[in-house]
Amino acid sequence: MKFKKLVCVDNIKLQASALKELKKYTEEMDVYNDYPKTNEEIVQRIKDADAVLVSWHTTLDENIIAQFPNLKYIGMACSLYDDASANVAVNFARKKGITVTGIFDYGDPGVAEFIVSKLIDLLHGFGDNQWKEEPEELTGKKIGIIGLGTTGQLLAKCLLPFGADLFYFSRTRKSEWEERGVDYLPLEVLLKRSEIISFHLPKYTVLLKEAEFKTFGSGKILINTSLGLPFEENGFKQWIHQQGNFAIFDGDGKSGLSKEVENFQNVILANKSAGWTRETEKRLSQKVLQNLKDFLKK
């Protein structure tokens, strides 16, 4: 079985070998290497396609999907946790008989490496900032991981050998990690007890507001590598001005920050996505292709 027409709506970052293999599964294929600026441009690109591949940068909402009666398959070249955090109207599409697939566990190692490296830089003062008056180690640091999915678990695995004291908050308990010494705490307790917190949450998940930042307090470090902001910026702005507070963001985590906040001296920013590496691209390509092939086998 083949698709009649497959469209890569935007820059889905598949390897050249994967794009070449895609041609085996469709009679016609259009590939775009940029990001559409308007809904009209998205509609024009898709046209009469029966299959679409899309990155997290482009939104396919209900109004867009409703315009394509021939569409059978939407392959998300990004994570799919639930309808609320997806850039595709997943539930609406499935009600119309369109299969929607996403991928998981493809960019996590780079994120964990980024967090550990930036923490070490800040604790020791290897970069432009130093957390305390004297350099400190990760040993014994009280670190709270908010969201213990694949990335949060990998971060915990990296930090345990350093002798860090680890806590976590998650929608579901992870007994296997509690047995390894990562203690579950309610969010308020975790914020009080942790010196450092790291967010690993689906997009559009907001957990910290002004009251939570007050609970977190001063002399702390906040790390965000989630897509978008898992907190309200006004509360963050009040918190970041307190004595001894620092925040670390990668390129994805800083999306949503105002320019004013980006210029704060104790806000440490990376322009790149921590999770994007050559290995990430390979894993993404393999998983997107496998999802598509599995659909065609049905």
Secondary structure, DSSP 8 states (H G I E B T S, - for coil): --EEEEEE-S-----HHHHHHHGGGEEEEEE--S--SSHHHHHHHHTT-SEEEE-TTS-B-HHHHTT-TT--EEEEEEE---TTT-SB-HHHHHHTT-EEEEE-SSSHHHHHHHHHHHHHHHHHT-SS--SSSS---STT-EEEEE--SHHHHHHHHHHGGGT-EEEEE-SS--HHHHHTT-EE--HHHHHHH-SEEEE---TT---B-HHHHHHH-SS-EEEE-SSS-SB-HHHHHHHHTSTT-EEEE-TTTTTT--HHHHT-TTEEE-SS-TT-SHHHHHHHHHHHHHHHHHHHH-
